[in-house]
């Protein structure tokens, strides 16, 4: 058996049983961030990598694009725990023939993304490498709040989402067909989809505001596709999560013109599948800290700003279970680093 034979989750199940935990660790491996105690509170820590040829291509992405993306995928992990990003450290493996101008653009993109939350960039490392590689570690301050865990979903809670779905997938498909942001061929709505893939825009402020208002039960970053990540939440919480396709129509409608441009035979089916399984959007999947039947309607409080209803947590289920409209999902999809 080799790495190529397993999924990311499978590989983690092989590695993590052998690893020790830090003394006093609050949240160990298995969530969007680890959470560790500190004299002045609790800190969330997470690391992500980008490897040229696997996560980005320089003929598609400028250095500024990659710097932005490297920061945002880490800032989203911190926000998914309810932690305000405070600083990142960045390590890079640099080929000798990499233009210095590309590296300068990377620094600008990193700075622009971090500026959105007031996060600093405060260290790292540079090494020579045959492959351009970026590793970013984020540290977020929970500000004495409890961390928002993917294991906190409970039967009867509303399932809610903040951000976009399927746009990164659609942008990637357009790039693969030879379209770019600069060709002038695509309408602005579709060049925007390409930009959303190259520079994801997670709604960090809205996720953090909902946590500060103590309105969130479970929460996690949706980076590998809605179904794949919802399945992770369901497994961690031992619950059955049901997603309602009718609540996703606003996301589907945006993608139908792309499906038609690509010449697909069933634009609605493709767009729905992209919404359910496309990755790299970095929105937030959460449950509402009140029963589903009281979560919306004329006599109840509104959902947290920016969030919309997409389903509910139905009942306890050992090992987790995901359905769409009450039916078993026929396709899993989503992004997996070792299967894509």
C-alpha positions as CSV (number, residue, x, y, z in Angstrom):
1,X,0.0,0.0,0.0
2,X,1.3,3.4,-1.0
3,X,0.3,7.1,-0.3
4,X,-1.4,7.2,-3.7
5,X,-3.8,4.4,-2.6
6,X,-5.2,6.4,0.3
7,X,-7.2,9.6,0.9
8,X,-6.0,12.5,3.0
9,X,-8.3,11.3,5.8
10,X,-7.0,7.8,5.5
11,X,-3.4,9.0,5.8
12,X,-4.2,11.1,8.9
13,X,-5.8,8.0,10.5
14,X,-2.4,6.3,10.0
15,X,-0.3,9.1,11.4
16,X,-2.2,10.7,14.3
17,X,-2.4,7.6,16.6
18,X,1.4,7.7,16.9
19,X,1.7,11.4,17.8
20,X,1.9,12.8,21.4
21,X,-0.2,15.7,22.5
22,X,1.2,18.8,24.1
23,X,0.6,19.1,27.8
24,X,-2.7,20.9,28.4
25,X,-3.7,20.9,24.7
26,X,-7.4,21.9,24.4
27,X,-8.1,20.8,20.8
28,X,-5.6,18.3,19.3
29,X,-5.3,17.2,15.7
30,X,-8.5,16.7,13.8
31,X,-10.2,20.1,13.6
32,X,-9.4,23.2,11.5
33,X,-6.8,24.2,14.1
34,X,-5.2,22.9,17.2
35,X,-6.0,25.0,20.3
36,X,-3.3,25.4,22.9
37,X,-3.4,27.3,26.3
38,X,-1.5,30.5,26.9
39,X,-1.1,32.7,30.0
40,X,-3.4,35.3,28.4
41,X,-6.0,33.0,26.9
42,X,-6.2,30.3,24.2
43,X,-4.5,30.2,20.8
44,X,-5.6,28.4,17.6
45,X,-2.7,27.2,15.3
46,X,-2.9,25.7,11.8
47,X,-0.6,25.1,8.9
48,X,-1.3,24.7,5.2
49,X,0.9,24.2,2.2
50,X,0.8,25.1,-1.5
51,X,2.9,23.2,-4.0
52,X,3.4,24.4,-7.6
53,X,1.8,21.9,-10.0
54,X,-0.6,20.6,-7.4
55,X,-2.2,23.7,-6.0
56,X,-1.3,26.4,-8.4
57,X,0.2,27.1,-11.8
58,X,2.3,30.1,-12.5
59,X,0.8,30.4,-16.0
60,X,-2.5,31.0,-14.3
61,X,-1.5,32.6,-11.0
62,X,0.6,35.7,-10.4
63,X,2.8,35.8,-7.3
64,X,0.2,38.2,-5.8
65,X,-2.5,35.6,-6.4
66,X,-0.5,32.8,-4.7
67,X,0.4,35.1,-1.7
68,X,-3.2,36.1,-1.2
69,X,-4.4,32.5,-1.4
70,X,-1.7,31.1,0.9
71,X,-2.8,33.6,3.5
72,X,-6.5,33.3,3.1
73,X,-6.7,29.5,3.4
74,X,-5.0,29.8,6.8
75,X,-6.9,32.8,8.0
76,X,-10.1,30.9,7.2
77,X,-8.9,28.0,9.4
78,X,-8.4,30.3,12.4
79,X,-11.8,32.0,11.8
80,X,-13.5,28.5,11.6
81,X,-12.5,28.0,15.2
82,X,-13.8,31.4,16.2
83,X,-10.2,32.8,16.6
84,X,-9.1,36.2,15.4
85,X,-6.0,35.7,13.2
86,X,-3.1,37.6,14.9
87,X,0.0,36.5,12.9
88,X,1.3,34.1,10.3
89,X,4.8,32.7,9.7
90,X,5.7,31.8,6.2
91,X,8.3,29.3,4.8
92,X,9.1,28.8,1.2
93,X,11.1,26.5,-1.0
94,X,12.4,28.5,-3.9
95,X,13.8,27.3,-7.3
96,X,16.9,29.1,-8.4
97,X,15.2,30.3,-11.6
98,X,12.2,31.9,-9.9
99,X,12.0,35.6,-10.9
100,X,12.5,37.9,-8.0
101,X,9.5,40.0,-9.3
102,X,7.3,36.9,-8.7
103,X,8.5,36.7,-5.1
104,X,7.8,40.4,-4.6
105,X,4.3,39.9,-5.9
106,X,3.8,37.0,-3.5
107,X,4.8,39.3,-0.6
108,X,2.3,41.9,-1.7
109,X,-0.5,39.4,-2.0
110,X,0.3,38.0,1.4
111,X,0.2,41.5,2.9
112,X,-3.1,42.4,1.2
113,X,-4.8,39.3,2.5
114,X,-3.5,39.7,6.1
115,X,-4.5,43.4,6.1
116,X,-8.1,42.4,5.9
117,X,-8.0,41.2,9.5
118,X,-5.1,43.2,10.9
119,X,-3.0,40.0,10.9
120,X,0.8,40.3,10.9
121,X,3.4,38.4,9.0
122,X,6.2,37.8,11.6
123,X,8.8,35.3,10.5
124,X,9.4,32.1,8.6
125,X,12.2,30.5,6.5
126,X,13.5,30.4,3.0
127,X,15.3,27.3,1.5
128,X,16.4,26.3,-2.0
129,X,14.1,23.8,-3.7
130,X,13.5,22.2,-7.1
131,X,9.7,22.8,-6.6
132,X,8.2,26.1,-5.6
133,X,6.5,25.4,-2.2
134,X,4.8,27.6,0.3
135,X,3.9,26.8,3.9
136,X,2.0,29.2,6.1
137,X,1.2,28.8,9.8
138,X,-1.4,31.0,11.4
139,X,-1.9,31.8,15.1
140,X,-5.3,33.0,16.1
141,X,-6.5,34.5,19.4
142,X,-9.8,33.0,20.8
143,X,-10.2,36.1,23.0
144,X,-11.3,33.9,25.9
145,X,-14.1,32.4,23.8
146,X,-14.6,28.6,23.6
147,X,-13.3,27.2,20.3
148,X,-16.0,26.3,17.7
149,X,-15.5,22.6,17.0
150,X,-16.7,20.4,14.1
151,X,-17.7,17.9,16.8
152,X,-20.3,20.2,18.3
153,X,-23.3,19.6,15.9
154,X,-26.4,18.4,17.7
155,X,-29.6,16.8,16.6
156,X,-32.3,19.4,15.8
157,X,-29.9,22.2,15.1
158,X,-30.1,24.2,11.9
159,X,-27.4,23.7,9.3
160,X,-26.2,27.1,8.0
161,X,-23.5,28.3,5.6
162,X,-21.7,31.6,5.0
163,X,-19.8,32.3,1.7
164,X,-20.0,31.0,-1.8
165,X,-20.3,27.5,-3.1
166,X,-19.1,26.1,-6.4
167,X,-17.5,29.3,-7.7
168,X,-13.9,28.0,-7.2
169,X,-14.7,24.8,-9.1
170,X,-16.3,26.8,-12.0
171,X,-13.3,29.2,-12.2
172,X,-11.0,26.2,-12.4
173,X,-13.0,24.6,-15.2
174,X,-12.8,27.9,-17.2
175,X,-9.1,28.1,-16.7
176,X,-8.7,24.5,-17.9
177,X,-10.6,25.4,-21.1
178,X,-8.1,28.2,-21.8
179,X,-10.0,31.2,-20.5
180,X,-8.3,33.9,-18.3
181,X,-9.3,37.0,-16.4
182,X,-7.7,39.1,-19.1
183,X,-9.0,37.7,-22.4
184,X,-12.0,40.0,-22.7
185,X,-14.0,37.0,-24.0
186,X,-15.9,36.3,-20.8
187,X,-18.6,38.5,-19.2
188,X,-17.6,40.0,-15.8
189,X,-19.6,37.5,-13.9
190,X,-17.5,34.6,-15.3
191,X,-14.1,36.4,-15.0
192,X,-15.2,36.9,-11.4
193,X,-15.4,33.1,-11.0
194,X,-11.8,32.7,-12.2
195,X,-10.7,35.4,-9.7
196,X,-12.6,33.5,-7.0
197,X,-10.6,30.4,-7.7
198,X,-7.3,32.2,-7.8
199,X,-8.0,34.5,-4.9
200,X,-10.6,32.9,-2.5
201,X,-12.5,35.4,-0.4
202,X,-13.7,33.7,2.8
203,X,-16.2,35.9,4.8
204,X,-13.9,36.1,7.8
205,X,-15.5,39.0,9.5
206,X,-19.0,37.5,9.4
207,X,-17.9,34.2,10.7
208,X,-16.0,35.9,13.6
209,X,-19.0,38.2,14.4
210,X,-21.3,35.2,14.6
211,X,-18.9,33.5,17.1
212,X,-18.6,36.7,19.2
213,X,-22.4,36.8,19.4
214,X,-22.3,33.2,20.6
215,X,-24.8,32.1,17.9
216,X,-22.7,29.2,16.5
217,X,-22.7,25.6,17.6
218,X,-20.3,23.6,15.3
219,X,-18.3,25.3,12.6
220,X,-15.6,24.5,10.0
221,X,-14.0,25.9,6.9
222,X,-15.4,24.5,3.7
223,X,-12.3,24.1,1.5
224,X,-12.7,20.5,0.1
225,X,-16.3,20.6,-1.0
226,X,-19.6,20.9,0.9
227,X,-20.4,17.2,1.0
228,X,-16.9,16.1,1.9
229,X,-16.6,18.7,4.7
230,X,-20.2,18.2,6.0
231,X,-19.3,14.5,6.2
232,X,-16.3,15.3,8.4
233,X,-18.6,17.4,10.7
234,X,-21.1,14.6,10.8
235,X,-18.4,12.0,11.6
236,X,-16.9,14.2,14.3
237,X,-20.3,14.8,15.9
238,X,-21.8,11.4,15.3
239,X,-24.9,12.8,13.7
240,X,-27.0,12.6,10.5
241,X,-26.8,15.9,8.5
242,X,-29.4,16.5,5.7
243,X,-28.7,19.2,3.1
244,X,-31.6,20.7,1.3
245,X,-30.9,21.2,-2.4
246,X,-33.7,23.9,-2.7
247,X,-31.7,26.1,-0.3
248,X,-28.7,26.0,-2.7
249,X,-30.4,27.3,-5.8
250,X,-28.9,30.8,-5.5
251,X,-25.5,29.2,-5.8
252,X,-26.5,26.9,-8.6
253,X,-28.0,29.6,-10.8
254,X,-24.7,31.6,-10.9
255,X,-22.9,28.5,-12.4
256,X,-25.4,27.5,-15.1
257,X,-24.0,30.0,-17.7
258,X,-20.6,28.4,-17.2
259,X,-22.0,25.0,-17.8
260,X,-23.6,26.2,-21.0
261,X,-20.3,27.8,-22.1
262,X,-18.5,24.5,-21.5
263,X,-21.1,22.8,-23.7
264,X,-22.3,20.4,-20.9
265,X,-25.5,18.4,-21.6
266,X,-27.2,19.1,-18.3
267,X,-26.2,22.5,-17.0
268,X,-28.4,22.3,-13.9
269,X,-27.0,18.9,-12.8
270,X,-23.4,20.0,-13.4
271,X,-23.9,23.2,-11.5
272,X,-25.6,21.4,-8.5
273,X,-22.7,18.9,-8.4
274,X,-20.2,21.8,-8.4
275,X,-22.0,23.4,-5.5
276,X,-22.1,20.2,-3.5
277,X,-18.6,18.9,-4.3
278,X,-16.5,21.7,-5.6
279,X,-13.6,22.8,-3.3
280,X,-11.5,25.9,-2.8
281,X,-14.3,28.3,-1.8
282,X,-13.4,28.6,1.9
283,X,-16.8,29.5,3.2
284,X,-18.0,28.4,6.6
285,X,-20.4,25.5,7.4
286,X,-22.0,25.8,10.8
287,X,-24.9,24.8,13.0
288,X,-27.1,27.3,14.8
289,X,-27.1,27.3,18.6
290,X,-30.9,26.8,18.8
291,X,-33.3,24.2,17.5
292,X,-34.0,24.2,13.7
293,X,-37.7,24.8,14.1
294,X,-37.0,28.1,16.0
295,X,-34.1,29.2,13.9
296,X,-36.1,31.3,11.3
297,X,-39.5,32.6,10.6
298,X,-41.4,35.8,11.3
299,X,-41.4,35.3,15.1
300,X,-37.8,34.3,15.6
301,X,-34.4,36.0,15.5
302,X,-32.7,36.3,12.2
303,X,-29.7,34.1,11.2
304,X,-26.3,35.6,11.8
305,X,-25.4,38.1,9.2
306,X,-24.2,36.6,6.0
307,X,-25.4,33.0,6.8
308,X,-28.2,31.2,5.1
309,X,-30.1,28.0,5.9
310,X,-29.0,24.9,3.9
311,X,-30.3,22.0,6.0
312,X,-30.5,20.6,9.4
313,X,-28.9,18.1,11.8
314,X,-31.5,15.3,11.9
315,X,-30.6,12.8,14.6
316,X,-27.7,11.0,16.2
317,X,-25.8,8.6,14.0
318,X,-22.7,6.7,15.0
319,X,-19.9,7.4,12.6
320,X,-21.8,10.2,10.9
321,X,-24.2,10.2,7.9
322,X,-24.9,12.7,5.0
323,X,-27.9,13.0,2.8
324,X,-29.2,15.5,0.3
325,X,-33.0,15.9,0.5
326,X,-33.2,12.8,2.7
327,X,-31.5,10.6,0.2
328,X,-28.0,9.0,0.3
329,X,-25.6,11.0,-1.7
330,X,-24.6,9.3,-5.0
331,X,-21.4,11.2,-5.5
332,X,-18.8,12.3,-3.0
333,X,-16.4,14.4,-5.0
334,X,-14.6,17.3,-3.4
335,X,-10.9,18.0,-3.3
336,X,-8.5,15.5,-1.8
337,X,-4.7,16.2,-2.0
338,X,-3.8,12.6,-2.7
339,X,-6.7,11.6,-5.0
340,X,-7.0,14.7,-7.3
